[in-house]
């Protein structure tokens, strides 16, 4: 398979006025390896209820400028905070796959639908164009969220292992794990560094590679070094592209 037939999809999560400085650093890192505007941003409308995008006019202007330059903008939940009570398998996911940030894991259909619609309206008003899609915080979707997703008009959605068009979950556009890093504990950081090192070789046969970074990544030089090495390795065999390319 030619390099031109292989895609590398990079993204910055938790884009919010709360993390403007961190987003800038991550954007600089990705741009050095992939070139300008060859990645996506996942926008949180009001991170943990403490950083409302609706009140941040200067950051709104930056988002629109980034979008005008070709950066894809996804809606990334609403609060990015999980306040639901979970039972069974969902409880395990909430405890072990995220630090209280799986916002859409336990939402009812009605609540998920409202937050998706409100997020879509806000982000699209800010950037002046359709959002690229919806990606739930921590990549976690409960039954209510999956039901709502098919009714909001989003072009794309993503979880840890696939990208799909809402309403067509059984025919994913891309499959394979996202390479990402964990900064909230020494053990999790070590595990994510080991996986990224393995992925630089083991995931190369995939047609579509995905890499995601978070604001917390800038707090650990080891993560930044690993991310840079992974971007370098992936860009050597896969062409930096857009999520929208998957639908062509």
C-alpha positions as CSV (number, residue, x, y, z in Angstrom):
1,X,0.0,0.0,0.0
2,X,1.4,3.4,-0.9
3,X,2.0,6.1,1.7
4,X,-0.6,8.3,0.0
5,X,-3.2,5.5,0.7
6,X,-2.5,5.5,4.4
7,X,-3.8,8.2,6.7
8,X,-2.6,9.6,10.0
9,X,-5.3,11.4,12.0
10,X,-3.9,13.5,14.9
11,X,-6.0,15.3,17.4
12,X,-5.9,17.6,20.4
13,X,-8.5,16.9,23.0
14,X,-10.1,19.1,25.6
15,X,-9.7,22.3,23.6
16,X,-11.1,25.0,25.9
17,X,-10.3,28.5,27.2
18,X,-9.2,26.6,30.4
19,X,-6.2,25.1,28.6
20,X,-5.3,27.7,26.0
21,X,-1.6,27.6,26.8
22,X,-1.4,23.8,26.8
23,X,-3.3,23.7,23.5
24,X,-0.8,26.1,21.9
25,X,2.1,23.9,23.0
26,X,0.5,20.7,21.6
27,X,-0.4,22.5,18.4
28,X,3.2,23.6,18.0
29,X,4.4,20.0,18.6
30,X,2.1,18.5,16.0
31,X,2.7,21.2,13.5
32,X,6.5,20.6,13.6
33,X,6.0,17.0,12.5
34,X,2.9,17.2,10.3
35,X,2.7,20.7,9.0
36,X,0.1,23.4,9.8
37,X,-3.5,22.5,10.1
38,X,-3.0,18.7,9.6
39,X,-4.9,17.7,12.7
40,X,-8.2,18.1,14.6
41,X,-9.3,19.8,17.7
42,X,-11.9,18.5,20.1
43,X,-13.8,21.4,21.7
44,X,-15.4,21.3,25.1
45,X,-18.1,24.0,25.5
46,X,-17.8,24.4,29.2
47,X,-15.0,22.3,30.8
48,X,-16.1,21.0,34.2
49,X,-18.5,24.0,34.3
50,X,-15.6,26.3,34.9
51,X,-14.7,27.6,31.4
52,X,-17.7,28.5,29.3
53,X,-16.7,29.0,25.7
54,X,-19.8,31.2,25.3
55,X,-18.1,33.9,27.5
56,X,-14.6,33.6,26.0
57,X,-14.7,35.9,22.9
58,X,-11.0,36.0,22.4
59,X,-10.8,32.2,22.4
60,X,-13.8,32.0,20.1
61,X,-11.8,34.1,17.6
62,X,-8.9,31.8,17.9
63,X,-11.1,28.7,17.2
64,X,-12.6,30.4,14.2
65,X,-9.1,31.3,12.9
66,X,-7.9,27.7,13.4
67,X,-11.0,26.4,11.6
68,X,-10.5,28.9,8.7
69,X,-7.0,27.4,8.3
70,X,-8.4,23.9,7.9
71,X,-8.2,22.4,11.4
72,X,-11.2,20.1,11.9
73,X,-13.4,21.0,14.9
74,X,-15.2,18.3,16.8
75,X,-17.8,18.7,19.6
76,X,-16.3,17.0,22.6
77,X,-19.1,16.6,25.1
78,X,-20.4,19.6,27.1
79,X,-18.8,19.6,30.5
80,X,-16.4,16.7,30.1
81,X,-17.4,15.7,33.6
82,X,-19.2,12.5,34.6
83,X,-21.8,13.1,37.3
84,X,-23.8,9.9,36.7
85,X,-24.3,6.9,39.0
86,X,-23.1,3.8,37.3
87,X,-23.8,0.1,37.7
88,X,-22.2,-3.1,36.4
89,X,-19.8,-2.8,33.4
90,X,-20.4,1.0,33.1
91,X,-19.1,1.3,36.7
92,X,-15.9,-0.5,35.8
93,X,-15.4,1.7,32.8
94,X,-16.0,4.9,34.8
95,X,-13.5,3.9,37.4
96,X,-10.7,2.5,35.3
97,X,-10.9,4.2,31.9
98,X,-11.1,7.8,33.0
99,X,-10.8,10.1,36.1
100,X,-14.4,11.1,36.4
101,X,-14.6,12.5,32.8
102,X,-16.8,10.0,30.9
103,X,-19.6,12.5,30.7
104,X,-21.7,10.6,28.2
105,X,-21.3,7.1,29.7
106,X,-24.3,7.3,32.0
107,X,-26.5,10.0,30.4
108,X,-30.1,9.3,29.5
109,X,-31.1,9.6,25.9
110,X,-32.8,13.0,26.6
111,X,-29.9,14.5,28.4
112,X,-27.4,13.2,25.9
113,X,-29.5,14.6,23.0
114,X,-29.8,18.0,24.6
115,X,-26.0,18.3,25.3
116,X,-25.1,17.2,21.9
117,X,-27.5,19.6,20.2
118,X,-26.4,22.5,22.4
119,X,-22.7,21.7,21.8
120,X,-23.2,21.4,18.1
121,X,-25.0,24.8,17.9
122,X,-22.5,26.6,20.0
123,X,-19.4,25.2,18.3
124,X,-20.8,25.8,14.8
125,X,-21.8,29.3,15.7
126,X,-18.3,30.0,16.8
127,X,-16.4,28.5,13.9
128,X,-19.0,29.5,11.2
129,X,-19.2,26.1,9.6
130,X,-20.4,22.6,10.4
131,X,-18.6,20.7,13.1
132,X,-16.6,17.7,11.9
133,X,-18.4,15.4,14.3
134,X,-18.9,14.4,17.9
135,X,-16.4,12.5,20.1
136,X,-17.5,11.7,23.6
137,X,-15.2,12.6,26.5
138,X,-12.9,9.6,27.3
139,X,-14.3,8.0,24.2
140,X,-17.1,6.5,26.3
141,X,-20.7,6.2,25.1
142,X,-23.6,4.8,27.0
143,X,-26.8,3.5,25.4
144,X,-28.5,6.9,25.7
145,X,-25.6,8.6,24.0
146,X,-25.5,6.1,21.1
147,X,-29.2,6.6,20.5
148,X,-29.0,10.4,20.6
149,X,-25.9,10.4,18.4
150,X,-27.9,9.2,15.4
151,X,-30.3,12.1,15.6
152,X,-28.0,15.1,15.8
153,X,-26.7,15.3,12.3
154,X,-23.0,14.7,13.1
155,X,-21.0,13.4,10.2
156,X,-18.6,11.4,12.2
157,X,-18.0,9.8,15.7
158,X,-15.1,8.1,17.2
159,X,-14.2,5.8,20.2
160,X,-11.0,4.1,21.3
161,X,-11.1,1.5,18.5
162,X,-13.1,2.9,15.5
163,X,-14.4,5.8,13.5
164,X,-17.9,5.6,12.1
165,X,-20.8,7.6,10.7
166,X,-23.7,7.8,13.2
167,X,-26.3,5.4,12.2
168,X,-23.8,3.1,10.6
169,X,-21.9,1.8,13.6
170,X,-21.6,-1.7,12.1
171,X,-19.5,-0.5,9.2
172,X,-16.7,1.6,10.6
173,X,-14.6,3.8,8.4
174,X,-11.4,3.1,10.4
175,X,-10.5,0.5,13.0
176,X,-7.6,0.2,15.4
177,X,-6.6,1.6,18.8
178,X,-5.9,5.3,19.3
179,X,-2.4,6.0,20.5
180,X,-2.7,8.3,23.5
181,X,-0.9,9.0,26.7
182,X,-1.9,9.1,30.4
183,X,-0.4,11.8,32.7
184,X,-2.4,11.3,36.0
185,X,-0.2,8.7,37.6
186,X,3.3,7.3,37.3
187,X,2.1,3.8,36.5
188,X,-0.4,5.0,33.9
189,X,2.3,7.2,32.3
190,X,4.7,4.3,32.1
191,X,2.1,2.0,30.5
192,X,1.1,4.6,27.9
193,X,4.8,5.2,27.0
194,X,5.3,1.5,26.6
195,X,2.2,1.2,24.4
196,X,3.3,4.1,22.2
197,X,6.7,2.6,21.7
198,X,5.1,-0.7,20.6
199,X,2.6,1.0,18.4
200,X,5.3,2.8,16.4
201,X,6.0,-0.6,14.9
202,X,3.0,-2.8,15.5
203,X,0.4,-0.5,14.2
204,X,2.2,0.4,11.0
205,X,0.2,-2.1,8.8
206,X,-3.1,-0.2,9.6
207,X,-4.5,1.9,6.8
208,X,-5.5,4.6,9.3
209,X,-3.5,5.5,12.3
210,X,-4.9,7.7,15.1
211,X,-3.0,9.7,17.7
212,X,-4.6,11.9,20.4
213,X,-3.0,14.3,22.8
214,X,-4.4,16.0,25.9
215,X,-3.5,19.2,27.8
216,X,-2.1,17.2,30.7
217,X,0.5,15.7,28.4
218,X,2.5,18.9,28.5
219,X,3.2,18.4,32.2
220,X,5.5,15.4,31.5
221,X,8.6,15.7,29.3
222,X,8.6,11.9,28.8
223,X,5.2,12.1,27.2
224,X,6.1,15.0,24.9
225,X,9.3,13.1,23.8
226,X,7.2,9.9,23.2
227,X,4.6,11.8,21.3
228,X,7.2,13.5,19.1
229,X,8.8,10.2,18.3
230,X,5.4,8.6,17.5
231,X,4.4,11.5,15.2
232,X,7.8,11.2,13.4
233,X,7.4,7.4,13.0
234,X,3.8,7.5,11.8
235,X,4.4,10.4,9.4
236,X,7.1,8.5,7.7
237,X,4.6,5.9,6.5
238,X,1.2,7.6,6.6
239,X,0.0,10.9,5.1
240,X,-1.3,13.4,7.7
241,X,-5.0,13.8,6.8
242,X,-8.4,14.8,7.8
243,X,-11.2,12.7,9.4
244,X,-13.5,13.9,6.6
245,X,-11.2,12.1,4.1
246,X,-12.6,8.8,5.5
247,X,-16.0,9.5,3.9
248,X,-14.6,10.1,0.4
